[in-house]
Amino acid sequence: MKNDLPLNLLRAEHKASEIIERYGIAAPEHIQVEDIAFALGVTVVERTLFGAAASLVRSGKSATIRVPPDERYPERKRFSIAHELGHFILKHGFSLRLLCTEEAMFDWHQNSGQESEANFFAGELLLPRNLIKDRCDVKEVNFKPIAKIAKDFSTSLTATAIRFVRFCPEMCALVFSKDSQITWFYKSENWWPYIPKGPLDINTFACNFFRGLEVPDEPFEVDGDAWVENNGVDSIVEHSICSPRLGFVLSILWIKS
């Protein structure tokens, strides 16, 4: 997954940037996503949903976003609202109602269409480039600075890690794995080694999760060919975090210069 986004994703981000500028958002506490939605003609309500993480119901130039009342994580609720708002602003769908699953919220593929566009819109709205870019310039790449940004902006680690890799000057990549398979990855502009999709190498810490083995909390170096094709990369720093509830692993990879 390249860092130079295709036009549809850049357009989605640009639409969110316009909203950031319109409302003079200059600090994390300014990003009151429900208030922003209301100002744009969209009301957020809590309703029980079956088989969906959120929904959008249109009515002319206005709409209603529905999120479940039992959502335990405020950052997930915020992202769901921003995601549905992205569908509304980008004029997605051919019906009056859109239902989005949890899987849709993890859809960061370049070529997967409207769900990915809504995610990139949400990423820019909740984590504006002008507010986080300097915070991504770090000496050591791991989930610690990402978690700090996520806490300050009340955002999910996945969305925050995508934005971090986007703006980090270090050679790094984010890998999403599920069912022992690399599902997608997102890499910094200067990352050049090829990351093959498919089964995780048993020498990665990410693979440990799916084998029922321990995954260390701290970053550690692993052999380069555990993550990339053999092309002169001797070692890679891997920091993996796991979601037992959803059954996936996020891995931040760093090649030291």
Helices and strands as residue ranges (DSSP letters): H 7-22, G 28-30, H 33-39, E 42-46, E 54-59, E 62-67, H 74-89, E 97-100, H 102-105, H 114-126, H 129-132, G 133-136, H 143-153, H 157-167, E 171-178, E 181-187, E 198-199, H 205-210, E 220-223, G 224-226, E 235-243, E 248-255
